[in-house]
Amino acid sequence: MLVSYNWLREYVNVGISPADLADKITKSGIEVEVVEALNKGISGVVVGHVLECVQHPNADKLRVCKVDIGQEEASQIVCGAPNVAEGQKVAVAAPGAVLPGNFKIKKAKLRGEESLGMICSLQELGIDTKLVAKEYSSGIFVMPSEAVTGSDALEYLNLHDHVLELGLTPNRADCLNMLGVAYEVAAILNQEVKIPSQSITASEEKAEDFISVSIESIEDNPYYGAMIIRDVKIAPSPLWLQNRLMASGIRPINNVVDITNYVLLEYGQPLHAFDYNRLGSKEIVVRRANSGEVIQTLDDQNRTLQDTHLVITNGKEPIAVAGVMGGATSEVQADTTNILLEAAYFASGRVRTASKDLGLRSEASSRYEKGIDRNRVFAAAMRAASLISEIAGGKVADGIVEAGKREVNTYSVKMSVSRMNNLLGTSITAEQTAVIFDRLGFAYKANDDEFEVTVPSRRPDITIEADLIEEVGRIYGYDRIPTTFLLTEARPGGLSLSQSKRRNIRKYFEGAGLFQAVTYALTTPDKSKQFSFNGQKVYPITVAHPMSEERSTLRMSLLPQLLEVVQYNRNRSMEDIAVYEMGSVFVNRQETLTDLPEEYVFVSGAITGLFNEHLWQGEKKGSDFFLLKGILEGLMSELNLSERITYEAGQIENMHPGRTAVVKLDGIPVGFVGQLHPAIQKELDMKDTFVFELNASSLIEAETNQTVYNTLPRYPSITRDIALVVDKELPSGDLFTVIQAAGGELLKEVNLFDLYEGERMEEGKKSLAFSLKYFDPERTLTDEEVVAAHDRVLKSLEERFGAQLRK
Amino acid sequence: MKERLEALKLEAIGKISESHDLKDLQAVKVSYLGKKGPITEVLKGMGKLSAEERPVIGAYANEVRDSIQLEIDKKQAILEEAAISEKLAKETLDVTLPGRPVKHGNAHPLTSVVTEIEDLFLSMGFTIAEGPEVETDYYNFEALNLPKNHPARDMQDSFFITEDILLRTQTSPVQARTMEKHEGTGPVKIISPGKVYRRDNDDATHSHQFMQIEGLVVDRNVRLSDLKGVLETFAKKMFGEDRKIRLRPSFFPFTEPSVEMDISCFKCSGKGCSICKQTGWIEILGAGMVHPNVLEMAGFDSKEYTGFAFGMGPERIAMLKYGIDDIRHFYANDIRFLKQFKNV
């Protein structure tokens, strides 16, 4: 809502500057987003009188004018506007004047003719082109003949005004009009509201002789009123009216249309003026449109209607879409003499549906949608009729032809002062409360602590006690509310175990060298099912109205998005990347989604290029499988899960078939680690990229033993190394398992310290060297015990895998 | 004989001082103090001396021996020190050369901001509540006093999956769920951080996915003035001790009264600059007293219990704190962007 400061002063005694007013309004609850000075820095523009206007000798499109700007001598000004003419009063920017954009006017020569300044159009004076009336849109602005030569031209255009732009929350539709704003400002400044006068001298003709009104559904259209005004003369509106419309963002059209718009702005009541002679009948019938019915609207577009739309008809065909836009056939035109003025209350749902379906949003429709003050419909009609007869010279026929109910009953809401103070933390007295209700213009009955407030019909947002408490609080001033501390009993805050484990996992990956990424949960249907849930019986979760295919489906894996991060960075010449993300994935196992999908927290990562580099020492560590697996092993150790995690060769779509391990917790898969399939790498134009994905929820939920201290060793340990020759395909993990089992209690540590698959080995064989540490915390081991255990190990290895000691 | 010893002493001391390394010195020691050395020789000739002279010369010989030994020790210490210095000199490093870098990543700036806010509220006795990102229409709207066809639903165009299931547009459903779990008994004191989704076109200031942190306190006697106290603590911790806060009345369907909190501009301290759009104030969050309908729907008696709630956007806070100009940076994950938040 754009509020002209000067216009507002007609209803309230403001007494403070526009900036101060804006500040006070903002603090009391309606945010003033912008305070705009309409003059936009203009200075030195005066009223000029065109004394003479002749053709430029050297240019077809230019005229040379002699203009009296109130100085001793008339100024010669060259003007290119087609509508400039002798005798006009015009706005002249003389040399030294400044126009918007800090454009300084200087003496100039145009095609050989001296020009002392310029004659201005409205656009040149900073008015938006779409607000300029048609007759001036391609030429200079012609001022009223009574304008005083040499005086300040901005005065006539009301450009010394300021406009306050209100950012209204949905509950404050009451401030979508000047009167509503006036009530608000009056409450804030403790002033009275001056209601505009309306005096109609009705003619002897009766409105009901000209028109009849009927409505089909009282729910769709609770009230319809029609007035008849005869013998109007369509002409441009007086300048003051045009100025106010332009300041409010509405383009002047002609006096009758302008007045309906003016009253819309003033009362918040949408009005429509039909050309009575072009109605095509003497009746108004408001009904639902028939599906497929067509109307040509004011903007000359043919609109196809639905039966959910409400239309005004002449008994046969639609002449307006109710609350949205009038029809072209009954439009007020230059030759219009008789007017039917509509003042109605349409249900907001009807207007919203039509406005949405037809893609038509107007000042009228948006007010109907948010709800108008039903008790103002009649007053607004009277105000408009009075202005039309005053400005356009019409005769108002006696009466208003109505259907439905003109007014609604008011209701009251109770509020207790003590409950208010309990809620706000204040100590406002009943007397102060009464004063505030007076300022708001709310009628009330007071009984000690309790107020019974009659809610004015302009404030339908007030329905419960808390609404009244807010009204009192905001006028009292939120800056006067004290700052206190909660009286609730003190309880320890703190992270849950799951929350702190998630933090630990993140910290761990960051410490290990990975950067945390945060990506979008919506992806393509194709990407949504890659990796973790590929091949499982799951159904993609697609949003009903996606913004794009790219962001249409919820992810079941974090990896596709992380690979996009890798690509994004590689496209910017960053080849060495190590990222991880922790986030939710969404899994739907129902064919039609009736329950909420399963949500799991996943943690996934990707590394590629150099992982670490010591430049001047010439040391490099590239990304590889074992680097990433080592990082995961460290995580499992951090989570106290190392003993329960196994890695088994596995096949995952889009992963390298020979370089992928399924990660299992207690034998149940919880993720995987490996290299991307070379074909995918090629497709994405990536170098070798290693990724992992883990179901963090599973890892976090796994119960772990509490840490218990082990006595520090007091007895020496004995270490034996063995080098084994086994089949090349045998996974080393199997050897670990067998060694550990055969070694028994005494075998405390097994480490692989060498792997050889070179040419000195027999075909199909490889050699692995392990270091085995035997130890008993209670005593010193004897050589015999160790030999016995070690022999068991060697025997088991031979029996199970045919492993031989390497010679 | 005494003269001879005197001469030997002078001679040895001379040799000692001429020694340039430990090897030379050892040779001197052996040649003078060894069993075959001249002093031993002298002592062997003692038999020829008179009984009076013998102890005198003997004592003197020992004295000479001791003083030579002393000189040797002194010299040895000097030579050893020199040897160490020489070794150290050879080992000197250019300590200004760069060290071996240790690879270290860091948290995403949004996570850092969320963690900082979480820690602040944890210290004030709040706990962290979480809920699903895919929500029911009931928890996302209805339980928050936004029945179907409520005009305020206009404000949040949503990603619906089915008629009743959608991507949550706010983290408030977590509040509704948490209150429900409390079965009408306070206190409830939570914050709920998380991802939310709205049908916006991604541009410099909009993102279809973003984060929110909401807070909720429900108990007997919870007042708007308490909300002011909590928010002031928050503002000072996040944006500096000098910050002032201001509450402006506003509108949210789930709170009544509703407020918006501004903080005095941390850049210009209220004088007016481009960050605060010349107003001296920066809008940080929305808050209010929990709407009675919301309390009742979650099973609390609104006559007995009151509460406050607040909600803020970590993206906005991070953008303000670090001067980030485009919200899309958070989701592009450019390594050069992420790296800049090592110390936050």
Contacts between the chains, C-beta under 8 A, distances in Angstrom:
chain1	res1	chain2	res2	distance
A	26	B	248	6.3
A	27	B	246	7.5
A	27	B	248	6.0
A	28	B	249	6.4
A	29	B	248	6.7
A	29	B	249	3.2
A	29	B	250	6.9
A	31	B	248	7.0
A	31	B	250	7.7
A	31	B	260	7.8
A	169	B	250	6.1
A	169	B	251	3.5
A	170	B	151	4.9
A	170	B	152	5.1
A	170	B	154	7.1
A	170	B	155	6.9
A	170	B	251	6.6
A	171	B	251	4.6
A	172	B	251	7.0
A	349	B	149	7.2
A	369	B	151	7.4
A	370	B	151	6.5
A	422	B	221	6.8
A	422	B	223	6.7
A	422	B	306	7.4
A	423	B	223	6.4
A	423	B	224	6.4
A	423	B	257	8.0
A	423	B	289	5.9
A	423	B	306	5.9
A	424	B	223	6.4
A	424	B	224	4.6
A	424	B	225	6.7
A	424	B	257	7.8
A	425	B	223	3.4
A	425	B	224	5.5
A	425	B	225	2.6
A	425	B	226	6.5
A	425	B	228	7.7
A	426	B	225	7.2
A	464	B	256	7.3
A	464	B	292	6.5
A	465	B	292	7.9
A	466	B	256	4.0
A	466	B	257	6.7
A	466	B	289	6.9
A	466	B	291	6.9
A	466	B	292	6.1
A	467	B	256	6.1
A	469	B	256	7.9
A	469	B	257	6.3
A	470	B	249	6.5
A	470	B	256	6.0
A	470	B	257	3.5
A	470	B	258	7.4
A	473	B	224	7.3
A	473	B	249	7.4
A	473	B	257	5.6
A	474	B	249	4.0
A	474	B	257	7.3
A	478	B	246	7.6
A	478	B	247	4.2
A	478	B	248	6.8
A	478	B	249	6.5
A	478	B	259	6.5
A	479	B	246	6.4
A	479	B	247	7.5
A	481	B	224	5.9
A	481	B	225	5.4
A	481	B	228	6.2
A	481	B	247	7.3
A	482	B	225	4.9
A	482	B	228	7.5
A	483	B	225	6.3
A	483	B	228	4.7
A	483	B	229	4.8
A	483	B	232	5.6
A	484	B	223	6.5
A	484	B	225	4.2
A	484	B	226	5.3
A	484	B	228	7.3
A	484	B	229	5.1
A	485	B	226	6.6
A	485	B	229	4.8
A	485	B	230	8.0
A	486	B	217	6.6
A	486	B	219	7.8
A	486	B	222	7.0
A	486	B	226	4.8
A	486	B	229	7.2
A	486	B	230	7.0
A	487	B	219	7.9
A	487	B	221	5.6
A	487	B	226	7.5
A	488	B	186	7.5
A	488	B	187	4.5
A	488	B	189	6.5
A	488	B	217	6.8
A	488	B	219	4.5
A	488	B	222	7.2
A	489	B	187	6.7
A	490	B	125	5.9
A	491	B	125	5.6
A	491	B	187	7.4
A	491	B	189	7.1
A	492	B	125	6.6
A	493	B	121	6.9
A	493	B	122	4.2
A	493	B	123	6.8
A	493	B	124	6.6
A	493	B	125	4.5
A	493	B	126	4.8
A	493	B	127	5.5
A	493	B	189	7.6
A	494	B	122	6.0
A	494	B	127	6.5
A	495	B	118	8.0
A	495	B	122	6.9
A	495	B	128	6.5
A	496	B	127	7.5
A	496	B	128	7.2
A	499	B	128	5.8
A	499	B	130	7.9
A	503	B	115	7.5
A	506	B	107	6.5
A	506	B	111	7.1
A	509	B	105	6.8
A	510	B	104	6.9
A	510	B	105	4.4
A	510	B	106	5.4
A	510	B	107	6.0
A	511	B	104	6.5
A	511	B	105	7.8
A	512	B	103	7.6
A	512	B	105	7.4
A	513	B	103	3.4
A	513	B	104	6.0
A	513	B	105	5.4
A	514	B	105	4.3
A	515	B	105	4.1
A	515	B	106	6.3
A	515	B	108	7.8
A	515	B	333	7.9
A	515	B	335	6.3
A	515	B	338	4.6
A	515	B	339	7.1
A	516	B	105	6.8
A	516	B	106	7.1
A	516	B	107	5.0
A	516	B	108	4.2
A	516	B	111	6.0
A	516	B	338	7.2
A	517	B	108	6.6
A	517	B	333	4.1
A	517	B	338	7.2
A	518	B	108	4.9
A	518	B	110	5.8
A	518	B	111	7.3
A	518	B	330	6.4
A	518	B	331	6.5
A	518	B	333	7.0
A	519	B	331	6.4
A	519	B	333	6.7
A	520	B	208	7.5
A	520	B	209	5.2
A	520	B	331	6.1
A	521	B	133	6.9
A	521	B	167	7.8
A	521	B	195	6.8
A	521	B	197	7.4
A	521	B	209	6.3
A	522	B	159	7.7
A	522	B	197	7.5
A	522	B	208	7.2
A	522	B	209	7.1
A	541	B	134	7.3
A	541	B	161	5.9
A	542	B	161	7.2
A	543	B	159	4.2
A	543	B	160	6.7
A	543	B	161	5.6
A	543	B	167	6.8
A	544	B	159	7.6
A	544	B	160	4.7
A	544	B	161	6.5
A	544	B	162	7.6
A	545	B	159	7.3
A	545	B	160	7.2
A	545	B	199	6.9
A	546	B	159	7.5
A	547	B	199	6.3
A	547	B	200	7.9
A	547	B	201	6.5
A	547	B	208	6.1
A	551	B	208	6.3
A	554	B	134	7.2
A	554	B	167	7.8
A	565	B	333	4.4
A	568	B	332	6.2
A	568	B	333	6.9
A	568	B	334	6.9
A	569	B	333	7.6
A	569	B	334	6.5
A	569	B	335	5.2
A	572	B	334	6.7
A	572	B	336	7.8
A	574	B	335	5.3
A	574	B	336	7.2
A	577	B	335	6.3
A	578	B	103	7.5
A	578	B	105	6.5
A	579	B	105	7.9
A	579	B	333	6.8
A	579	B	335	7.6
A	579	B	338	8.0
A	580	B	105	7.7
A	583	B	195	7.7
A	584	B	133	5.5
A	584	B	195	7.6
A	586	B	133	7.5
A	586	B	134	5.9
A	592	B	162	7.9
A	593	B	161	6.1
A	593	B	162	5.6
A	593	B	165	6.0
A	594	B	162	7.8
A	596	B	132	5.7
A	596	B	134	5.5
A	596	B	135	7.3
A	596	B	136	6.7
A	596	B	165	6.5
A	597	B	134	5.6
A	599	B	132	5.3
A	599	B	133	6.5
A	599	B	134	6.8
A	611	B	103	6.5
A	612	B	101	6.9
A	612	B	103	4.6
A	613	B	101	7.6
A	614	B	100	4.6
A	614	B	101	6.6
A	615	B	98	7.6
A	616	B	97	6.7
A	616	B	98	6.9
A	617	B	100	6.7
A	619	B	100	7.5
